[in-house]
Amino acid sequence: MSEVHITARALAALLGRWRTDDEAAYRSLAGRIRLLIVDGRIPAGTRIPAERDLAERLDVSRTTVTAAYRELRDSDYLESVRGSGSVAQLPGARPGPGPSSAFGYLDFSKAALPADPRLVEAAQRAALKLPHYLDSFDYDTIGLPELRAAIAERYIDAGLPTSPDEILVTLGAQHAIGLIARTHLSRGDRAVIEHPTYPHAHDALRSAGARLVPVAVTTDGGWDTDELEQAIDRSSPTLAYLMPDFHNPTGATMPAGTRRRVCRAAARQGTVLVIDETTAELDIDRGTPFVPFAASDDAGAKILTIGSVGKTIWGGLRVGWIRADRGVIRKLVAARSVGDLGTPVLEQLAVLELLPEMDAILAGRRRQLAATRDRVEEILADRLPHWDVPHVQGGLAIWTSLGAPVSSQLVLAARSQGLLIAAGPRFGVDGAFERFLRIPITYAVGDTERALDALAGAWQSIMRAPVPDAALLSEMV
């Protein structure tokens, strides 16, 4: 029985503009739900709304929803489960044989590096130290003093004075984003967010009831400084979520002058700046050292910085942190117990073991990212020369322009080639970015070559015979 479900209201929001003029309503509805399942916005195993509930929410006949669900069952995107209704699935799902596979597919839906090999020995050393903490620590809602001091020291080394009591250790970056959203936003508050953006940040702000104010970020120009400053001045947002170093998914880095102007605008309006620096140290050949965003502040802006080891050491090591002033840290700690009772001590000890080795870890990551980035550029230039492939200087992915609004269609076709990858709209609002595809550069070169072969084959297939969703995808742009 499925334990996860999506309400009719939430599904209607995800569907957006699903109707088309040149095909039956049930086919348009089925096509849009299928894209959401393939794209991961409706995860496999999720129970979808009852036919009657969705029909009422969409203001269509129940017959339309029934026919759409039937088509999805016939194509194995839905499974009828006794007592649970209809549950989303990926056709032919089987456990994969290796770490780069999911359900029998090569999984490029995430931009995540494999675990650093130093992790195993660090975890063993941490386990040996654990007995010293068994009597004094249990529910640790703020973080081990030693770890907070070590994180603060890294900020000091990067040019930003920080004390340990300005650090809160969290269950990864996503936990930090959600905690900040819950404590700083009320329903109806405005929040500036980059467009495209990290999708889970978008989801967290929406879940907190924020009214989003999108600000464009592009691969060639990054942020329009005037537009970003005006968005803060004109909308007086409560919060602004920004990823200024190797922005996900575009790879852009914000210039120093833009950072200072953003800080001044935020100080004028009382806007909280939430700065995601989880990818900030993953430069390949930027040529300049990492400087924390908060070091640019000369106006007294309220800045909450998010960091994590998930992008540098391993995503399975769920340790992140928030850097903020002491009053904010106290507020966050007080609110945290509603959702969790702290970060596991053993994982904190493992991170504490690894922080002294971060320079060597990052050097290895840069070599790996450089090799994969260069190979992606080489293959795409040869196999798909009409795609616009920007040269990124760091980060985890390449935000590629396809030249046509077919990203979700391409993702569907890639699945038939054995590849799972996230479509452009996963990073946008209301179906935007159908002309773009995020290609991770975090996987081994061999797996990346296989993935690009699958993409090339999928591209050829949709160019020869576009699937029935083509009209829908054009409508979504």
Disulfide bonds with the S-S distance in Angstrom:
none
